[in-house]
Amino acid sequence: MRKAKNPTPLSTTFPSPPAGTPEARENQLISLAVDLAEQQLRDGTASSQVITHYLKLGSTKERMEKEMMAEQIKLLTAKTEALKSAKHVEELYAEAMAAFRNYSGQQVDEIVQ
C-alpha cells in the first residue's frame, strides 16, 4: 500500500455537540469510524480488515440479506396489523351480539369487552 502524502487529521473537522442520548452518541461514533475508514481507503492506508468489510458490504449476498430483512420487517408489520384488525372485528361482533340481544328484548347484564 502506498503512504499518504498529506493525511487529513480528523481533529481539523468541527466538533459535534455532545449527544443527548446513548443512541445519538453511538451514531456519532459510527459516523466518525466510517469517516476514518473512508479517509484510510482514499489514502491507501486502510487495513485489510477495513477493505474486506467494505467489500462484503458491496456483495450481492449482503444486498440480498438486506432485502430479505426488509421483507421480514414488512411481514411482521402486516401480521401485527392483522392481529389488531382481528381483535377489532371480534370486539365489533361482541357489540353487535349485545345489541341484537337488547333488540330482542333480552336483558343485557354486561357488555363483553
SULFEN-V40260 format. One record per backbone hydrogen bond with DSSP energy under -1.0 kcal/mol. NH is the residue of the N-H (numbers start at 1). CO is the residue of the C=O. Records with the same first field share a line. If there is no record, write none. Layout:
NH: CO, CO
//
This chain:
12: 9
13: 10
25: 21
26: 22
27: 23
28: 24
29: 25
30: 26
31: 27
32: 28
33: 29
34: 30
35: 31
36: 32
37: 33
38: 34
39: 35
40: 36
41: 37
42: 38
43: 39
44: 40
45: 40
46: 40
51: 47
52: 48
53: 49
54: 50
55: 51
56: 52
57: 53
58: 54
59: 56
63: 59
64: 60
65: 61
66: 62
67: 63
68: 64
69: 65
70: 66
71: 67
72: 68
73: 69
74: 70
75: 71
76: 72
77: 73
78: 74
79: 75
80: 76
81: 77
82: 78
83: 79
84: 80
85: 81
86: 82
87: 83
88: 84
89: 85
90: 86
91: 87
92: 88
93: 89
94: 90
95: 91
96: 92
97: 93
98: 94
99: 95
100: 96
101: 97
102: 98
103: 99
104: 100
105: 102
106: 101
//
